[in-house]
Amino acid sequence: MRKVHLGVIMFAAARAVGLWLAQMSLPDVIAGFPVSLLVLLVGVTYFFGIAQANGTVDIIIERAVNVVGDRAALLPFAFFVLTAGISAMGSPLAGLVMAPVGMPLAKKYGIDRMLMGLAIGSGLSAGAFAPTSLFGIVTYGTAHSVNIDLNPLTLFAVAVGANLLLLLAAYVMFGGLALFRRRGPGLLPESLPQLSVTKPGPQHPFEREGHTAQSRHAVTSGIQTLEDPSVNKPTTARMNGVQVATVMCMLGLIASVIVLAALDLSPDIGVLCFAFGTVLTLINPSAGKQAVAKIDWSTVLMVGGIITFVGVLEHMGAVDLLGEAASNVGTPLLSAFVICLIGGLISAFASTTGMLAALVPLAIPLVASGDIAGWAVIAALGVCSSIVDVSPFSTVGATLVATVDEDERPRMNRLLTRWGLSMVIVGPVLLIGTLVLPTML
């Protein structure tokens, strides 16, 4: 109502409720502030902020899209992979930079804009649960803080699998199969629209004002770039030494996470990102300075405030009360379904990050009996809260609507509303059925 940052309210409320109602000391209240989780957020967004500042991300995207060539049938999958890759670099909504690029290309190649929009939205959701990205960090970090063993790579695999399955369904529903019977006019003798003109989407629902206008300006710039022959020249940019070093550090980060996880050493991804980020900063100090401004302080504050407040509620027994109420709905399977349903419904209209931080602790009483696998419930809850974000009531959906031509917006708005709200039911049915149910047999 007042467009006040949620983290500010929650942190103040945590101190007020803790001191006045829970009879906690101030140090005990502040002890609930999730320092280790915030090290992850800051480290990851700093490292990938350097990669963005020195131009490495843009070059990777341009080369990847050019590899697709004139195969229009592969474009939705290419944009799924590209968006997932960007989304995995710390800030999920950064993947929205692909919308002003993808929508004009979809129109040029006769691809249904709904299909391209869902490819971008699904890619964003999939990449967001990478061990290096916000949704993944919040989900497995919150799960670990309440002693639920959730492997970050397992969570990522679940998100990729679920979103890829949804993309395949969209591919069939929105004319993707017909694309195999024809080829496009040649992608791209022209270069891509410059990605630097598009800004990542807002990280918080109270920061969306003006974003639609920015998206419309970005897509207009993209279309002009595609159509202006004076600008459309082949892209032959080669990586400089700094960019090569950045790619090597990215590969080193991925390899470090996989190897340490395989050795069961629980890698601290935030610390690894700071280590590789330090190397890149010493190589190119100017990019390091720019990356400090790219750290997602807004989300750090929001997650910190929410988890601190939830910590007070846990101390008071309020979280157990709510979790037990959900458990009393019926069987553990039905209770898990209800929790995922609530997460999806609320997330369609509000902050997904906030929902993950607040709802994950509610699963504690549900998994305490041992009748249901905690990792499966949390993974299902996380993905269910994310796949609804293509709803036009959310930042992702609103951006997708804004980046199509004006005469197409009513149809996009209508179809994205149906798709997003249907995911409130489809998500729990799919994920509870494939993750939770097998663990109870």
BAKOL-161609 format. One line per 5 residues: their letters; for each residue x, y, z of C-alpha. Coordinates in pm, 1 decimal. Layout:
REM residues N
a = X,Y,Z | ...
***
This chain:
REM residues 441
mrkvh = 0.0,0.0,0.0 | 278.2,241.9,87.1 | 549.9,89.3,-134.8 | 788.8,61.2,156.4 | 1073.0,-189.5,131.2
lgvim = 963.6,-517.0,290.5 | 1302.9,-586.3,447.8 | 1293.8,-258.4,639.6 | 949.3,-334.1,781.2 | 1039.3,-692.6,872.7
faaar = 1362.1,-600.3,1050.3 | 1188.0,-332.3,1255.4 | 898.8,-570.2,1327.2 | 1142.2,-841.7,1437.0 | 1289.0,-614.9,1702.6
avglw = 949.0,-487.8,1818.9 | 786.8,-832.2,1839.1 | 1098.6,-993.4,1985.0 | 1143.7,-738.0,2262.5 | 779.9,-671.0,2352.3
laqms = 598.3,-998.9,2285.4 | 860.8,-1274.1,2288.7 | 1060.1,-1126.5,2579.0 | 1383.1,-1177.8,2385.1 | 1698.5,-976.0,2433.6
lpdvi = 1812.4,-752.0,2148.2 | 2127.4,-963.0,2082.6 | 1906.7,-1272.4,2052.0 | 1684.8,-1097.5,1797.2 | 1979.5,-977.2,1589.2
agfpv = 2138.9,-1323.1,1608.8 | 1865.2,-1438.8,1372.6 | 2009.2,-1220.5,1095.2 | 2131.8,-1473.2,831.5 | 2494.5,-1367.5,788.3
sllvl = 2606.1,-1680.7,600.8 | 2316.2,-1650.3,356.6 | 2396.2,-1287.1,288.6 | 2762.1,-1367.6,223.8 | 2631.0,-1592.6,-53.5
lvgvt = 2413.0,-1320.0,-203.0 | 2678.5,-1050.2,-191.1 | 2958.6,-1275.1,-317.9 | 2761.0,-1411.5,-609.9 | 2620.0,-1078.5,-728.2
yffgi = 2964.6,-918.8,-693.2 | 3140.6,-1185.3,-900.9 | 2887.7,-1183.5,-1183.1 | 2866.6,-804.3,-1161.3 | 3231.8,-799.6,-1269.4
aqang = 3152.8,-1033.8,-1560.7 | 2876.4,-799.9,-1670.0 | 3082.2,-484.3,-1624.7 | 3373.4,-603.7,-1837.9 | 3145.8,-712.8,-2124.4
tvdii = 3197.9,-1088.7,-2093.5 | 2828.6,-1166.0,-2048.1 | 2727.7,-974.5,-2362.8 | 2988.5,-1150.4,-2578.2 | 2883.0,-1495.0,-2451.8
ierav = 2519.1,-1417.7,-2535.9 | 2595.2,-1286.2,-2885.0 | 2810.0,-1585.1,-2975.2 | 2556.6,-1831.8,-2840.6 | 2269.3,-1679.8,-3040.5
nvvgd = 2477.8,-1665.7,-3358.4 | 2550.7,-2038.0,-3322.7 | 2177.2,-2105.4,-3368.9 | 2202.3,-1969.8,-3724.0 | 1879.6,-1961.7,-3925.1
raall = 1716.0,-2254.3,-3744.9 | 1400.8,-2085.4,-3621.1 | 1277.5,-2404.5,-3450.8 | 1572.9,-2390.3,-3211.2 | 1533.3,-2025.0,-3112.2
pfaff = 1297.0,-2086.4,-2815.6 | 1537.9,-2345.0,-2674.2 | 1834.0,-2114.9,-2736.8 | 1666.3,-1835.6,-2544.4 | 1573.1,-2079.1,-2267.4
vltag = 1939.7,-2173.5,-2226.6 | 2066.6,-1815.4,-2257.0 | 1814.2,-1678.5,-2009.7 | 1888.6,-1962.3,-1767.8 | 2258.8,-1885.0,-1793.7
isamg = 2209.0,-1517.0,-1716.8 | 1961.7,-1594.1,-1439.6 | 2214.5,-1832.5,-1283.6 | 2459.1,-1542.9,-1244.9 | 2318.4,-1427.8,-911.9
splag = 2017.6,-1213.8,-1001.7 | 1726.2,-1406.5,-1159.8 | 1548.6,-1103.5,-1303.2 | 1865.6,-1008.3,-1489.3 | 1748.9,-1272.4,-1737.0
lvmap = 1481.2,-1027.7,-1847.2 | 1742.7,-855.5,-2064.1 | 1665.8,-1130.9,-2315.2 | 1301.3,-1021.8,-2353.7 | 1369.8,-709.7,-2567.1
vgmpl = 1600.9,-924.7,-2781.0 | 1384.3,-1234.9,-2809.0 | 1046.9,-1078.2,-2885.6 | 1156.3,-886.4,-3202.2 | 1337.8,-1198.4,-3324.5
akkyg = 1025.9,-1407.5,-3260.4 | 820.5,-1167.6,-3471.7 | 1082.1,-1168.6,-3746.7 | 1079.0,-1549.1,-3767.2 | 704.6,-1595.6,-3724.8
idrml = 737.6,-1756.1,-3381.5 | 439.2,-1718.7,-3149.5 | 536.6,-1448.8,-2898.5 | 369.5,-1652.6,-2624.9 | 610.7,-1939.2,-2695.8
mglai = 912.6,-1709.3,-2686.9 | 785.6,-1541.2,-2370.2 | 742.0,-1875.1,-2193.7 | 1086.3,-1985.9,-2314.0 | 1238.4,-1676.4,-2152.2
gsgls = 1023.6,-1707.7,-1838.9 | 1101.6,-2078.7,-1798.1 | 1470.8,-2019.3,-1852.5 | 1468.4,-1746.9,-1590.4 | 1297.6,-1977.8,-1340.2
agafa = 1535.9,-2266.3,-1413.8 | 1853.3,-2060.2,-1379.6 | 1725.4,-1887.7,-1066.2 | 1768.4,-2212.2,-869.0 | 2133.4,-2260.2,-961.9
ptslf = 2364.2,-2282.5,-658.1 | 2495.3,-1939.1,-760.7 | 2159.2,-1763.3,-798.9 | 1913.8,-1593.8,-566.4 | 1624.1,-1840.7,-550.1
givty = 1860.6,-2133.9,-509.2 | 2061.4,-1957.3,-239.4 | 1752.7,-1856.0,-44.6 | 1586.3,-2197.7,-77.0 | 1872.1,-2427.3,17.9
gtahs = 2020.9,-2170.3,256.2 | 1694.6,-2140.9,449.1 | 1651.0,-2519.8,440.0 | 1999.0,-2573.0,583.9 | 1933.3,-2314.1,855.2
vnidl = 1645.5,-2530.9,982.2 | 1843.5,-2855.8,943.3 | 1675.9,-2981.8,626.3 | 1935.4,-3148.7,404.2 | 1884.6,-3016.4,51.3
npltl = 2163.6,-3057.2,-202.5 | 2197.5,-2736.6,-411.1 | 2266.9,-2934.3,-728.3 | 1959.1,-3151.5,-669.2 | 1746.4,-2839.0,-632.7
favav = 1891.8,-2698.9,-956.5 | 1827.8,-3024.1,-1142.4 | 1465.4,-3030.2,-1026.0 | 1412.2,-2670.2,-1141.0 | 1571.0,-2731.0,-1481.5
ganll = 1372.6,-3049.8,-1535.2 | 1038.3,-2895.6,-1437.2 | 1085.4,-2582.8,-1646.2 | 1212.6,-2773.1,-1947.6 | 904.3,-2994.9,-1929.6
lllaa = 682.4,-2685.7,-1920.0 | 870.1,-2540.2,-2218.8 | 810.4,-2859.4,-2416.6 | 439.2,-2835.9,-2336.1 | 436.1,-2472.1,-2451.2
yvmfg = 628.3,-2569.6,-2764.1 | 349.8,-2809.5,-2862.4 | 66.7,-2574.0,-2760.8 | 195.7,-2262.3,-2936.7 | 310.1,-2381.5,-3277.6
glalf = 666.4,-2489.1,-3211.9 | 638.6,-2812.9,-3409.2 | 541.8,-2618.9,-3723.2 | 876.6,-2437.1,-3708.1 | 1060.3,-2754.1,-3809.4
rrrgp = 895.1,-2738.5,-4150.6 | 1053.9,-2408.8,-4241.4 | 1371.3,-2209.1,-4193.2 | 1410.9,-1845.2,-4104.1 | 1549.2,-1575.8,-4336.9
gllpe = 1895.9,-1606.4,-4188.1 | 1984.8,-1528.3,-3828.5 | 2171.6,-1294.1,-3805.1 | 2359.5,-1129.5,-4081.1 | 2276.7,-841.5,-3854.2
slpql = 2401.5,-808.9,-3499.0 | 2186.4,-841.3,-3192.6 | 2034.8,-538.9,-3023.7 | 2286.1,-408.0,-2775.0 | 2206.3,-573.9,-2442.6
svtkp = 2350.2,-283.2,-2250.8 | 2043.0,-73.3,-2326.7 | 1823.6,-309.3,-2126.2 | 1833.0,-298.4,-1750.6 | 1758.4,-600.2,-1530.2
gpqhp = 1409.2,-607.0,-1385.9 | 1344.5,-480.6,-1034.2 | 1435.6,-722.7,-758.9 | 1140.2,-641.5,-535.9 | 769.1,-585.3,-600.1
fereg = 783.9,-234.8,-451.2 | 1047.2,-128.8,-705.1 | 850.8,-190.2,-1025.0 | 729.3,163.1,-1094.3 | 856.7,280.6,-1427.6
htaqs = 984.5,-65.1,-1523.6 | 719.2,-116.9,-1790.5 | 816.0,209.8,-1956.3 | 1183.4,107.7,-1945.4 | 1099.3,-225.6,-2107.1
rhavt = 902.5,-57.5,-2386.5 | 1193.5,176.1,-2453.5 | 1431.5,-120.5,-2458.6 | 1225.2,-320.4,-2705.7 | 1186.5,-11.4,-2927.6
sgiqt = 1564.3,31.2,-2924.4 | 1603.7,-337.4,-3009.4 | 1366.3,-321.0,-3305.1 | 1537.8,-9.0,-3439.5 | 1872.6,-183.4,-3414.1
ledps = 1740.8,-484.3,-3606.5 | 1589.9,-267.6,-3879.5 | 1856.5,0.7,-3919.4 | 2099.7,-113.3,-4191.8 | 2357.4,136.6,-4071.4
vnkpt = 2374.4,-48.6,-3741.6 | 2321.5,-409.2,-3852.4 | 2674.7,-522.9,-3917.0 | 2816.7,-866.8,-3849.9 | 2942.2,-912.4,-3497.4
tarmn = 3309.0,-1010.1,-3502.3 | 3407.3,-898.6,-3153.2 | 3686.7,-1102.4,-3000.5 | 3742.3,-1151.7,-2630.5 | 4021.5,-949.0,-2477.2
gvqva = 4250.2,-1079.3,-2205.4 | 4025.3,-965.8,-1921.8 | 3724.5,-1139.5,-2074.2 | 3917.3,-1462.0,-2129.7 | 4023.8,-1451.2,-1764.9
tvmcm = 3660.8,-1397.2,-1664.6 | 3546.4,-1703.4,-1859.3 | 3823.6,-1907.6,-1697.4 | 3710.1,-1791.3,-1353.8 | 3348.3,-1881.7,-1437.2
lglia = 3457.1,-2231.2,-1537.8 | 3674.1,-2252.3,-1227.7 | 3380.6,-2156.3,-1007.0 | 3155.5,-2419.3,-1164.8 | 3425.6,-2686.0,-1142.1
svivl = 3500.1,-2598.2,-778.5 | 3134.0,-2629.1,-678.8 | 3090.6,-2963.9,-856.5 | 3415.1,-3115.4,-726.6 | 3365.7,-3002.2,-366.4
aaldl = 3004.1,-3118.6,-369.9 | 3113.9,-3457.6,-509.1 | 3364.8,-3483.9,-223.2 | 3082.4,-3400.6,21.3 | 3270.2,-3092.2,143.4
spdig = 2971.1,-2849.8,132.0 | 3129.2,-2570.0,-74.8 | 3061.7,-2214.6,37.9 | 2970.6,-2060.7,-294.8 | 2976.3,-1706.5,-158.5
vlcfa = 3337.3,-1742.4,-42.1 | 3435.5,-1902.4,-374.0 | 3278.6,-1610.9,-561.2 | 3471.0,-1362.5,-348.2 | 3791.8,-1556.2,-420.2
fgtvl = 3744.5,-1558.7,-797.3 | 3607.5,-1203.6,-785.2 | 3925.8,-1090.5,-610.8 | 4134.6,-1235.7,-893.2 | 3929.5,-1047.9,-1152.8
tlinp = 3938.5,-727.7,-949.4 | 4319.4,-739.3,-931.0 | 4330.1,-792.2,-1307.6 | 4080.8,-514.3,-1383.5 | 4020.6,-278.6,-1085.9
sagkq = 3772.4,-57.5,-1275.4 | 3532.6,-349.5,-1334.5 | 3565.6,-441.4,-968.1 | 3455.5,-92.7,-866.6 | 3155.3,-106.5,-1099.1
avaki = 3058.9,-448.6,-960.6 | 3022.0,-310.8,-607.9 | 2729.5,-102.3,-731.4 | 2579.1,-414.2,-892.4 | 2562.1,-604.6,-563.3
dwstv = 2196.5,-678.4,-499.3 | 2170.1,-481.9,-173.6 | 1792.2,-456.1,-206.8 | 1748.6,-832.5,-192.5 | 2011.7,-864.3,80.4
lmvgg = 1806.8,-628.4,295.8 | 1476.1,-796.0,210.7 | 1593.4,-1151.3,278.7 | 1776.9,-1043.5,592.6 | 1472.5,-867.0,733.5
iitfv = 1229.6,-1149.2,654.5 | 1448.4,-1427.5,795.6 | 1521.6,-1224.9,1110.2 | 1147.5,-1180.1,1162.7 | 1080.4,-1548.8,1094.2
gvleh = 1348.5,-1631.4,1351.5 | 1151.9,-1438.5,1613.4 | 833.8,-1619.6,1513.1 | 1015.7,-1953.3,1546.2 | 1129.2,-1856.0,1896.5
mgavd = 768.5,-1779.5,1989.5 | 638.3,-2105.4,1841.4 | 430.0,-1928.5,1576.5 | 597.1,-2109.4,1287.1 | 535.3,-2447.6,1450.9
llgea = 172.6,-2347.6,1503.1 | 123.0,-2265.8,1134.9 | 313.8,-2572.2,1020.4 | 110.7,-2799.3,1246.2 | -208.3,-2641.0,1113.1
asnvg = -97.0,-2731.0,760.2 | -4.2,-3080.4,877.8 | -353.1,-3126.5,1020.4 | -508.6,-3073.4,678.9 | -492.6,-3447.9,624.4
tplls = -222.5,-3685.8,511.5 | 137.0,-3554.1,484.1 | 103.0,-3571.2,105.4 | -205.8,-3348.4,108.2 | -36.9,-3110.7,352.9
afvic = 264.8,-3077.6,122.5 | 27.7,-3010.3,-167.2 | -148.2,-2733.4,29.7 | 179.2,-2564.4,124.5 | 297.6,-2568.0,-240.2
liggl = -41.8,-2439.7,-352.8 | -21.5,-2147.7,-107.8 | 334.8,-2069.7,-215.2 | 241.0,-2059.6,-583.5 | -75.4,-1854.9,-532.6
isafa = 90.8,-1585.9,-321.6 | 405.5,-1574.7,-535.0 | 196.8,-1504.2,-846.9 | 118.8,-1163.1,-699.3 | 409.5,-1095.1,-461.5
sttgm = 784.1,-1137.7,-416.3 | 900.0,-1493.5,-486.3 | 1212.3,-1438.3,-278.3 | 1006.2,-1323.5,18.0 | 773.6,-1621.1,-11.7
laalv = 1063.9,-1866.3,-17.8 | 1219.3,-1713.7,293.3 | 888.0,-1713.1,479.5 | 732.8,-2044.6,369.2 | 1029.1,-2283.2,384.8
plaip = 1025.0,-2289.2,769.2 | 656.4,-2390.0,758.8 | 760.0,-2728.7,624.5 | 956.3,-2814.4,938.8 | 668.9,-2974.5,1136.4
lvasg = 555.2,-3149.3,819.9 | 886.8,-3330.9,773.3 | 962.6,-3378.3,1142.8 | 773.2,-3709.2,1157.1 | 997.0,-3862.6,891.3
diagw = 699.5,-3975.9,682.4 | 790.9,-3733.7,407.0 | 1130.2,-3629.0,265.9 | 1220.3,-3274.3,363.5 | 1438.9,-3209.0,59.0
aviaa = 1155.8,-3311.9,-174.0 | 901.0,-3082.2,-8.0 | 1135.2,-2782.4,-7.2 | 1243.1,-2836.3,-369.4 | 878.2,-2868.8,-475.2
lgvcs = 781.2,-2557.1,-277.1 | 1062.6,-2353.5,-431.2 | 986.0,-2443.2,-791.2 | 608.0,-2405.4,-739.1 | 668.5,-2052.3,-611.0
sivdv = 873.5,-1964.3,-919.2 | 693.2,-2108.1,-1222.1 | 392.8,-1881.3,-1158.8 | 605.2,-1570.4,-1216.6 | 507.3,-1551.5,-1584.1
spfst = 171.7,-1419.7,-1462.6 | 132.6,-1056.3,-1578.1 | 70.2,-966.5,-1211.7 | 439.0,-1041.0,-1151.1 | 748.3,-857.3,-1274.4
vgatl = 845.5,-1128.3,-1523.4 | 501.6,-1151.1,-1683.4 | 457.2,-774.1,-1691.4 | 789.9,-736.5,-1873.0 | 699.2,-1001.8,-2129.5
vatvd = 372.1,-821.6,-2202.6 | 549.6,-486.8,-2229.7 | 803.8,-612.3,-2484.8 | 555.9,-716.9,-2754.5 | 380.0,-485.5,-3000.5
ederp = 88.4,-291.1,-2858.5 | -173.2,-477.3,-3062.2 | -43.7,-810.9,-2925.9 | -51.2,-712.7,-2558.8 | -417.0,-801.0,-2486.8
rmnrl = -361.3,-1156.7,-2612.9 | -31.7,-1192.5,-2425.7 | -187.5,-1057.8,-2108.5 | -482.1,-1298.6,-2137.8 | -270.4,-1606.9,-2216.3
ltrwg = -3.1,-1533.2,-1954.5 | -275.8,-1485.3,-1693.4 | -422.4,-1826.0,-1779.2 | -81.8,-1993.7,-1791.4 | 49.4,-1834.3,-1472.1
lsmvi = -260.1,-1907.6,-1264.6 | -285.6,-2260.4,-1403.2 | 66.7,-2318.7,-1270.1 | -75.0,-2266.9,-919.0 | -237.9,-2609.3,-964.3
vgpvl = -12.7,-2771.4,-1226.0 | 304.7,-2703.6,-1024.1 | 198.9,-2880.9,-702.7 | 43.8,-3171.7,-895.5 | 358.9,-3217.3,-1106.2
ligtl = 619.5,-3169.7,-833.9 | 442.7,-3336.8,-544.4 | 363.5,-3629.1,-773.2 | 719.1,-3669.9,-903.5 | 924.9,-3569.7,-596.6
vlptm = 727.7,-3620.2,-276.1 | 505.4,-3917.0,-360.2 | 791.4,-4154.1,-454.3 | 965.3,-4084.8,-120.0 | 656.5,-4210.3,67.4
l = 627.2,-4541.7,-117.8
***
